[in-house]
């Protein structure tokens, strides 16, 4: 990680009992807040890599 970035990790835990015995469920979520560069980024008009894995 970089000193300017913020990393937040959360764990959500619940019990599901839809039509059967109760089952515990845990979900981990990680959020990264990254400081953008001082120089604006330019969007790409097209990128041949888009859709590569769905072909």
PyMOL Python script that loads the backbone (N, CA, C, O; Angstrom):
from pymol import cmd

cmd.read_pdbstr("""\
ATOM      1  N   UNK A   1       0.837  -1.195   0.000  1.00  0.00           N
ATOM      2  CA  UNK A   1       0.000   0.000   0.000  1.00  0.00           C
ATOM      3  C   UNK A   1       0.872   1.246   0.000  1.00  0.00           C
ATOM      4  O   UNK A   1       2.075   1.185   0.256  1.00  0.00           O
ATOM      5  N   UNK A   2       0.243   2.371  -0.291  1.00  0.00           N
ATOM      6  CA  UNK A   2       0.941   3.644  -0.323  1.00  0.00           C
ATOM      7  C   UNK A   2       0.425   4.510   0.819  1.00  0.00           C
ATOM      8  O   UNK A   2      -0.734   4.367   1.209  1.00  0.00           O
ATOM      9  N   UNK A   3       1.238   5.397   1.365  1.00  0.00           N
ATOM     10  CA  UNK A   3       0.817   6.172   2.529  1.00  0.00           C
ATOM     11  C   UNK A   3      -0.377   7.096   2.268  1.00  0.00           C
ATOM     12  O   UNK A   3      -1.076   7.459   3.215  1.00  0.00           O
ATOM     13  N   UNK A   4      -0.631   7.485   1.020  1.00  0.00           N
ATOM     14  CA  UNK A   4      -1.747   8.383   0.716  1.00  0.00           C
ATOM     15  C   UNK A   4      -3.072   7.637   0.540  1.00  0.00           C
ATOM     16  O   UNK A   4      -4.127   8.271   0.517  1.00  0.00           O
ATOM     17  N   UNK A   5      -3.045   6.328   0.417  1.00  0.00           N
ATOM     18  CA  UNK A   5      -4.244   5.540   0.157  1.00  0.00           C
ATOM     19  C   UNK A   5      -4.902   5.096   1.459  1.00  0.00           C
ATOM     20  O   UNK A   5      -4.259   5.026   2.507  1.00  0.00           O
ATOM     21  N   UNK A   6      -6.197   4.797   1.372  1.00  0.00           N
ATOM     22  CA  UNK A   6      -6.946   4.289   2.516  1.00  0.00           C
ATOM     23  C   UNK A   6      -7.480   2.909   2.146  1.00  0.00           C
ATOM     24  O   UNK A   6      -8.062   2.729   1.076  1.00  0.00           O
ATOM     25  N   UNK A   7      -7.283   1.948   3.022  1.00  0.00           N
ATOM     26  CA  UNK A   7      -7.760   0.581   2.824  1.00  0.00           C
ATOM     27  C   UNK A   7      -8.702   0.248   3.970  1.00  0.00           C
ATOM     28  O   UNK A   7      -8.309   0.312   5.135  1.00  0.00           O
ATOM     29  N   UNK A   8      -9.948  -0.109   3.649  1.00  0.00           N
ATOM     30  CA  UNK A   8     -10.938  -0.459   4.667  1.00  0.00           C
ATOM     31  C   UNK A   8     -11.405  -1.885   4.426  1.00  0.00           C
ATOM     32  O   UNK A   8     -11.851  -2.223   3.329  1.00  0.00           O
ATOM     33  N   UNK A   9     -11.301  -2.718   5.451  1.00  0.00           N
ATOM     34  CA  UNK A   9     -11.765  -4.101   5.363  1.00  0.00           C
ATOM     35  C   UNK A   9     -12.937  -4.284   6.317  1.00  0.00           C
ATOM     36  O   UNK A   9     -12.881  -3.865   7.473  1.00  0.00           O
ATOM     37  N   UNK A  10     -14.005  -4.918   5.819  1.00  0.00           N
ATOM     38  CA  UNK A  10     -15.197  -5.172   6.620  1.00  0.00           C
ATOM     39  C   UNK A  10     -15.573  -6.635   6.500  1.00  0.00           C
ATOM     40  O   UNK A  10     -15.410  -7.244   5.443  1.00  0.00           O
ATOM     41  N   UNK A  11     -16.073  -7.192   7.580  1.00  0.00           N
ATOM     42  CA  UNK A  11     -16.602  -8.553   7.578  1.00  0.00           C
ATOM     43  C   UNK A  11     -18.060  -8.500   7.997  1.00  0.00           C
ATOM     44  O   UNK A  11     -18.397  -7.948   9.045  1.00  0.00           O
ATOM     45  N   UNK A  12     -18.915  -9.072   7.177  1.00  0.00           N
ATOM     46  CA  UNK A  12     -20.338  -9.134   7.461  1.00  0.00           C
ATOM     47  C   UNK A  12     -20.697 -10.586   7.754  1.00  0.00           C
ATOM     48  O   UNK A  12     -20.374 -11.483   6.976  1.00  0.00           O
ATOM     49  N   UNK A  13     -21.362 -10.807   8.874  1.00  0.00           N
ATOM     50  CA  UNK A  13     -21.731 -12.161   9.271  1.00  0.00           C
ATOM     51  C   UNK A  13     -23.221 -12.192   9.597  1.00  0.00           C
ATOM     52  O   UNK A  13     -23.738 -11.309  10.281  1.00  0.00           O
ATOM     53  N   UNK A  14     -23.900 -13.221   9.096  1.00  0.00           N
ATOM     54  CA  UNK A  14     -25.324 -13.387   9.360  1.00  0.00           C
ATOM     55  C   UNK A  14     -25.648 -14.874   9.360  1.00  0.00           C
ATOM     56  O   UNK A  14     -24.779 -15.706   9.101  1.00  0.00           O
ATOM     57  N   UNK A  15     -26.874 -15.195   9.647  1.00  0.00           N
ATOM     58  CA  UNK A  15     -27.349 -16.576   9.598  1.00  0.00           C
ATOM     59  C   UNK A  15     -28.515 -16.646   8.625  1.00  0.00           C
ATOM     60  O   UNK A  15     -29.435 -15.831   8.687  1.00  0.00           O
ATOM     61  N   UNK A  16     -28.474 -17.622   7.731  1.00  0.00           N
ATOM     62  CA  UNK A  16     -29.529 -17.810   6.737  1.00  0.00           C
ATOM     63  C   UNK A  16     -30.313 -19.062   7.101  1.00  0.00           C
ATOM     64  O   UNK A  16     -29.738 -20.118   7.367  1.00  0.00           O
ATOM     65  N   UNK A  17     -31.637 -18.927   7.109  1.00  0.00           N
ATOM     66  CA  UNK A  17     -32.471 -20.090   7.436  1.00  0.00           C
ATOM     67  C   UNK A  17     -33.661 -20.166   6.487  1.00  0.00           C
ATOM     68  O   UNK A  17     -34.801 -20.311   6.928  1.00  0.00           O
ATOM     69  N   UNK A  18     -33.405 -20.069   5.213  1.00  0.00           N
ATOM     70  CA  UNK A  18     -34.451 -20.126   4.194  1.00  0.00           C
ATOM     71  C   UNK A  18     -34.850 -21.573   3.915  1.00  0.00           C
ATOM     72  O   UNK A  18     -34.161 -22.268   3.168  1.00  0.00           O
ATOM     73  N   UNK A  19     -35.940 -22.030   4.499  1.00  0.00           N
ATOM     74  CA  UNK A  19     -36.477 -23.349   4.203  1.00  0.00           C
ATOM     75  C   UNK A  19     -35.628 -24.519   4.671  1.00  0.00           C
ATOM     76  O   UNK A  19     -35.765 -25.617   4.132  1.00  0.00           O
ATOM     77  N   UNK A  20     -34.772 -24.330   5.633  1.00  0.00           N
ATOM     78  CA  UNK A  20     -33.940 -25.428   6.117  1.00  0.00           C
ATOM     79  C   UNK A  20     -33.237 -25.028   7.398  1.00  0.00           C
ATOM     80  O   UNK A  20     -33.589 -24.032   8.029  1.00  0.00           O
ATOM     81  N   UNK A  21     -32.244 -25.809   7.775  1.00  0.00           N
ATOM     82  CA  UNK A  21     -31.512 -25.475   8.992  1.00  0.00           C
ATOM     83  C   UNK A  21     -30.723 -24.170   8.822  1.00  0.00           C
ATOM     84  O   UNK A  21     -30.338 -23.803   7.712  1.00  0.00           O
ATOM     85  N   UNK A  22     -30.495 -23.487   9.930  1.00  0.00           N
ATOM     86  CA  UNK A  22     -29.737 -22.235   9.900  1.00  0.00           C
ATOM     87  C   UNK A  22     -28.293 -22.493   9.491  1.00  0.00           C
ATOM     88  O   UNK A  22     -27.651 -23.428   9.971  1.00  0.00           O
ATOM     89  N   UNK A  23     -27.797 -21.650   8.597  1.00  0.00           N
ATOM     90  CA  UNK A  23     -26.430 -21.774   8.095  1.00  0.00           C
ATOM     91  C   UNK A  23     -25.741 -20.417   8.262  1.00  0.00           C
ATOM     92  O   UNK A  23     -26.275 -19.399   7.820  1.00  0.00           O
ATOM     93  N   UNK A  24     -24.568 -20.388   8.891  1.00  0.00           N
ATOM     94  CA  UNK A  24     -23.862 -19.112   9.019  1.00  0.00           C
ATOM     95  C   UNK A  24     -23.250 -18.691   7.680  1.00  0.00           C
ATOM     96  O   UNK A  24     -22.805 -19.528   6.895  1.00  0.00           O
ATOM     97  N   UNK A  25     -23.237 -17.386   7.439  1.00  0.00           N
ATOM     98  CA  UNK A  25     -22.669 -16.846   6.208  1.00  0.00           C
ATOM     99  C   UNK A  25     -21.815 -15.638   6.564  1.00  0.00           C
ATOM    100  O   UNK A  25     -22.277 -14.720   7.240  1.00  0.00           O
ATOM    101  N   UNK A  26     -20.574 -15.644   6.110  1.00  0.00           N
ATOM    102  CA  UNK A  26     -19.670 -14.513   6.321  1.00  0.00           C
ATOM    103  C   UNK A  26     -19.174 -14.018   4.972  1.00  0.00           C
ATOM    104  O   UNK A  26     -18.817 -14.807   4.097  1.00  0.00           O
ATOM    105  N   UNK A  27     -19.158 -12.706   4.818  1.00  0.00           N
ATOM    106  CA  UNK A  27     -18.693 -12.087   3.580  1.00  0.00           C
ATOM    107  C   UNK A  27     -17.665 -11.026   3.946  1.00  0.00           C
ATOM    108  O   UNK A  27     -17.904 -10.193   4.820  1.00  0.00           O
ATOM    109  N   UNK A  28     -16.525 -11.063   3.275  1.00  0.00           N
ATOM    110  CA  UNK A  28     -15.489 -10.056   3.482  1.00  0.00           C
ATOM    111  C   UNK A  28     -15.486  -9.070   2.330  1.00  0.00           C
ATOM    112  O   UNK A  28     -15.550  -9.464   1.165  1.00  0.00           O
ATOM    113  N   UNK A  29     -15.411  -7.791   2.654  1.00  0.00           N
ATOM    114  CA  UNK A  29     -15.398  -6.734   1.646  1.00  0.00           C
ATOM    115  C   UNK A  29     -14.185  -5.845   1.896  1.00  0.00           C
ATOM    116  O   UNK A  29     -13.937  -5.425   3.026  1.00  0.00           O
ATOM    117  N   UNK A  30     -13.431  -5.562   0.836  1.00  0.00           N
ATOM    118  CA  UNK A  30     -12.285  -4.661   0.927  1.00  0.00           C
ATOM    119  C   UNK A  30     -12.519  -3.478  -0.001  1.00  0.00           C
ATOM    120  O   UNK A  30     -12.842  -3.656  -1.176  1.00  0.00           O
ATOM    121  N   UNK A  31     -12.355  -2.273   0.529  1.00  0.00           N
ATOM    122  CA  UNK A  31     -12.519  -1.051  -0.247  1.00  0.00           C
ATOM    123  C   UNK A  31     -11.203  -0.293  -0.243  1.00  0.00           C
ATOM    124  O   UNK A  31     -10.617  -0.056   0.813  1.00  0.00           O
ATOM    125  N   UNK A  32     -10.743   0.085  -1.427  1.00  0.00           N
ATOM    126  CA  UNK A  32      -9.519   0.878  -1.566  1.00  0.00           C
ATOM    127  C   UNK A  32      -9.893   2.274  -2.038  1.00  0.00           C
ATOM    128  O   UNK A  32     -10.594   2.431  -3.037  1.00  0.00           O
ATOM    129  N   UNK A  33      -9.426   3.278  -1.324  1.00  0.00           N
ATOM    130  CA  UNK A  33      -9.593   4.662  -1.747  1.00  0.00           C
ATOM    131  C   UNK A  33      -8.203   5.156  -2.112  1.00  0.00           C
ATOM    132  O   UNK A  33      -7.320   5.260  -1.261  1.00  0.00           O
ATOM    133  N   UNK A  34      -8.025   5.457  -3.394  1.00  0.00           N
ATOM    134  CA  UNK A  34      -6.698   5.762  -3.925  1.00  0.00           C
ATOM    135  C   UNK A  34      -6.632   7.231  -4.331  1.00  0.00           C
ATOM    136  O   UNK A  34      -7.527   7.736  -5.009  1.00  0.00           O
ATOM    137  N   UNK A  35      -5.580   7.902  -3.918  1.00  0.00           N
ATOM    138  CA  UNK A  35      -5.356   9.285  -4.304  1.00  0.00           C
ATOM    139  C   UNK A  35      -4.989   9.341  -5.783  1.00  0.00           C
ATOM    140  O   UNK A  35      -4.059   8.668  -6.227  1.00  0.00           O
ATOM    141  N   UNK A  36      -5.731  10.152  -6.542  1.00  0.00           N
ATOM    142  CA  UNK A  36      -5.434  10.293  -7.964  1.00  0.00           C
ATOM    143  C   UNK A  36      -4.182  11.134  -8.162  1.00  0.00           C
ATOM    144  O   UNK A  36      -3.806  11.924  -7.296  1.00  0.00           O
ATOM    145  N   UNK A  37      -3.545  10.957  -9.304  1.00  0.00           N
ATOM    146  CA  UNK A  37      -2.351  11.737  -9.606  1.00  0.00           C
ATOM    147  C   UNK A  37      -2.727  13.202  -9.824  1.00  0.00           C
ATOM    148  O   UNK A  37      -3.871  13.515 -10.156  1.00  0.00           O
ATOM    149  N   UNK A  38      -1.761  14.086  -9.637  1.00  0.00           N
ATOM    150  CA  UNK A  38      -2.016  15.519  -9.823  1.00  0.00           C
ATOM    151  C   UNK A  38      -2.312  15.843 -11.280  1.00  0.00           C
ATOM    152  O   UNK A  38      -3.048  16.785 -11.575  1.00  0.00           O
ATOM    153  N   UNK A  39      -1.742  15.067 -12.184  1.00  0.00           N
ATOM    154  CA  UNK A  39      -1.975  15.262 -13.608  1.00  0.00           C
ATOM    155  C   UNK A  39      -3.202  14.450 -14.019  1.00  0.00           C
ATOM    156  O   UNK A  39      -3.238  13.244 -13.775  1.00  0.00           O
ATOM    157  N   UNK A  40      -4.219  15.081 -14.643  1.00  0.00           N
ATOM    158  CA  UNK A  40      -5.440  14.355 -15.010  1.00  0.00           C
ATOM    159  C   UNK A  40      -5.151  13.180 -15.953  1.00  0.00           C
ATOM    160  O   UNK A  40      -4.277  13.259 -16.817  1.00  0.00           O
ATOM    161  N   UNK A  41      -5.894  12.106 -15.770  1.00  0.00           N
ATOM    162  CA  UNK A  41      -5.772  10.938 -16.636  1.00  0.00           C
ATOM    163  C   UNK A  41      -6.657  11.131 -17.862  1.00  0.00           C
ATOM    164  O   UNK A  41      -7.720  11.746 -17.775  1.00  0.00           O
ATOM    165  N   UNK A  42      -6.225  10.613 -18.987  1.00  0.00           N
ATOM    166  CA  UNK A  42      -6.986  10.733 -20.223  1.00  0.00           C
ATOM    167  C   UNK A  42      -7.694   9.410 -20.506  1.00  0.00           C
ATOM    168  O   UNK A  42      -7.064   8.353 -20.464  1.00  0.00           O
ATOM    169  N   UNK A  43      -9.008   9.456 -20.795  1.00  0.00           N
ATOM    170  CA  UNK A  43      -9.731   8.220 -21.097  1.00  0.00           C
ATOM    171  C   UNK A  43      -9.277   7.627 -22.426  1.00  0.00           C
ATOM    172  O   UNK A  43      -8.859   8.346 -23.334  1.00  0.00           O
ATOM    173  N   UNK A  44      -9.367   6.307 -22.522  1.00  0.00           N
ATOM    174  CA  UNK A  44      -9.025   5.630 -23.774  1.00  0.00           C
ATOM    175  C   UNK A  44     -10.273   5.555 -24.647  1.00  0.00           C
ATOM    176  O   UNK A  44     -11.359   5.227 -24.168  1.00  0.00           O
ATOM    177  N   UNK A  45     -10.110   5.857 -25.913  1.00  0.00           N
ATOM    178  CA  UNK A  45     -11.237   5.786 -26.845  1.00  0.00           C
ATOM    179  C   UNK A  45     -11.632   4.337 -27.114  1.00  0.00           C
ATOM    180  O   UNK A  45     -12.817   4.024 -27.221  1.00  0.00           O
ATOM    181  N   UNK A  46     -10.646   3.460 -27.221  1.00  0.00           N
ATOM    182  CA  UNK A  46     -10.900   2.043 -27.472  1.00  0.00           C
ATOM    183  C   UNK A  46      -9.707   1.245 -26.956  1.00  0.00           C
ATOM    184  O   UNK A  46      -8.576   1.730 -26.923  1.00  0.00           O
ATOM    185  N   UNK A  47      -9.988   0.029 -26.563  1.00  0.00           N
ATOM    186  CA  UNK A  47      -8.933  -0.842 -26.060  1.00  0.00           C
ATOM    187  C   UNK A  47      -9.231  -2.252 -26.555  1.00  0.00           C
ATOM    188  O   UNK A  47     -10.272  -2.816 -26.220  1.00  0.00           O
ATOM    189  N   UNK A  48      -8.349  -2.817 -27.332  1.00  0.00           N
ATOM    190  CA  UNK A  48      -8.586  -4.140 -27.925  1.00  0.00           C
ATOM    191  C   UNK A  48      -8.683  -5.239 -26.874  1.00  0.00           C
ATOM    192  O   UNK A  48      -9.156  -6.333 -27.181  1.00  0.00           O
ATOM    193  N   UNK A  49      -8.244  -4.977 -25.630  1.00  0.00           N
ATOM    194  CA  UNK A  49      -8.305  -5.994 -24.579  1.00  0.00           C
ATOM    195  C   UNK A  49      -9.701  -6.152 -23.995  1.00  0.00           C
ATOM    196  O   UNK A  49      -9.985  -7.159 -23.347  1.00  0.00           O
ATOM    197  N   UNK A  50     -10.577  -5.178 -24.213  1.00  0.00           N
ATOM    198  CA  UNK A  50     -11.927  -5.244 -23.657  1.00  0.00           C
ATOM    199  C   UNK A  50     -12.661  -6.421 -24.280  1.00  0.00           C
ATOM    200  O   UNK A  50     -12.690  -6.560 -25.503  1.00  0.00           O
ATOM    201  N   UNK A  51     -13.252  -7.268 -23.448  1.00  0.00           N
ATOM    202  CA  UNK A  51     -13.973  -8.441 -23.913  1.00  0.00           C
ATOM    203  C   UNK A  51     -13.091  -9.620 -24.252  1.00  0.00           C
ATOM    204  O   UNK A  51     -13.577 -10.608 -24.803  1.00  0.00           O
ATOM    205  N   UNK A  52     -11.802  -9.548 -23.939  1.00  0.00           N
ATOM    206  CA  UNK A  52     -10.858 -10.607 -24.304  1.00  0.00           C
ATOM    207  C   UNK A  52     -11.290 -11.967 -23.771  1.00  0.00           C
ATOM    208  O   UNK A  52     -11.243 -12.955 -24.504  1.00  0.00           O
ATOM    209  N   UNK A  53     -11.713 -12.039 -22.503  1.00  0.00           N
ATOM    210  CA  UNK A  53     -12.036 -13.329 -21.895  1.00  0.00           C
ATOM    211  C   UNK A  53     -13.434 -13.820 -22.240  1.00  0.00           C
ATOM    212  O   UNK A  53     -13.774 -14.965 -21.939  1.00  0.00           O
ATOM    213  N   UNK A  54     -14.248 -12.983 -22.863  1.00  0.00           N
ATOM    214  CA  UNK A  54     -15.601 -13.410 -23.223  1.00  0.00           C
ATOM    215  C   UNK A  54     -15.710 -13.805 -24.692  1.00  0.00           C
ATOM    216  O   UNK A  54     -16.807 -14.086 -25.175  1.00  0.00           O
ATOM    217  N   UNK A  55     -14.603 -13.831 -25.398  1.00  0.00           N
ATOM    218  CA  UNK A  55     -14.641 -14.207 -26.816  1.00  0.00           C
ATOM    219  C   UNK A  55     -14.599 -15.696 -26.984  1.00  0.00           C
ATOM    220  O   UNK A  55     -14.622 -16.191 -28.111  1.00  0.00           O
TER     221      UNK A  55
END
""", "prot")
cmd.dss("prot")
cmd.show_as("cartoon", "prot")
cmd.util.cbc("prot")
cmd.orient("prot")
